[in-house]
Amino acid sequence: MKLQLNQKNKRLLFIIGIVVLIELSGYGFFASLFRLIGSVS
């Protein structure tokens, strides 16, 4: 089976990669959410 990536899939993977990089850097949505939960408790 040969995996063929068309333009839509490439763009989707690119967006996912950007989101993952932002999350890992500590400025993403989930990082902010965990900080908020940590500050409340």
C-alpha positions in Angstrom: 0.0 0.0 0.0 1.4 3.3 -1.1 0.5 6.3 1.0 -0.4 9.2 -1.2 -0.7 12.7 0.4 -2.7 15.2 -1.6 -2.6 18.9 -1.0 -5.4 18.8 1.6 -3.7 16.1 3.7 -0.4 18.0 3.6 -2.1 21.2 4.8 -3.9 19.3 7.6 -0.6 17.6 8.7 1.1 21.0 8.6 -1.6 22.6 10.8 -1.5 19.7 13.3 2.3 20.1 13.4 2.1 23.8 14.2 -0.5 23.2 16.9 1.7 20.5 18.5 4.7 22.8 18.5 2.7 25.6 20.1 1.4 23.2 22.8 4.8 21.8 23.5 6.3 25.3 23.8 3.8 26.0 26.7 1.7 28.7 25.0 -1.1 26.5 23.7 -4.7 26.1 24.8 -4.1 23.0 26.9 -1.1 24.5 28.7 -3.2 27.6 29.5 -6.0 25.4 30.8 -3.7 23.4 33.1 -2.2 26.7 34.4 -5.7 28.0 35.2 -6.7 24.8 36.9 -3.4 24.8 38.9 -3.9 28.4 40.0 -7.5 27.8 41.2 -6.7 24.8 43.4 
